Amino acid sequence: KNELSFDEAAMGSVMSAQYAFGGFANAFLLAPLTEMLGGKIVTVVRNCVFIMGSVYALQGLLFSTYCPFSELIGLLSKGSELGGYLFVGIALLLSIFQFALATGITAGTQALVSKKVLGTLMGMEHSIFALAGMLGPLAGSFIFSAFGLNGLSFVIAALFFGILIFMTSSDVGRRKEEEEEESAAPAKKSL
């Protein structure tokens, strides 16, 4: 807020706009985006993780003192109006993929359990989301105060790329992807 010269009212407006944009994205962009990202749950999740990690890395670079381009366009000057607009634009872009990622994860986990324990799963997921909502801002604030916006962006990018490496190198999702392909194959043959 202070780095980008937002006062409380402007910050509230930005957050409101982000939630409104999220509603719009969920209502109208989720289906086409999911199709564009590969359609299959595991593929969508993997692509969202990669895209979000890349965008956070780019944001870290743009707000870094190591990027000569940033200094030329004034992104690094405290209270830069362009920096504020760029940050909000990146946040809105990320929110599109965030919703697709959350929907993909939820759909993937729900497909793993029987309907009998679906309520328990949803309760556990929402508990995890609440915990992340409490601990994430605490950790993020600490990292931001120590390393600035670019440091925070690079840490988040590293987390996303770490998850991507784990997903790619482990069996996570591979079996599910094979099951999706097997279940889709008979349906295609019957057409």
Disulfide bonds with the S-S distance in Angstrom:
none
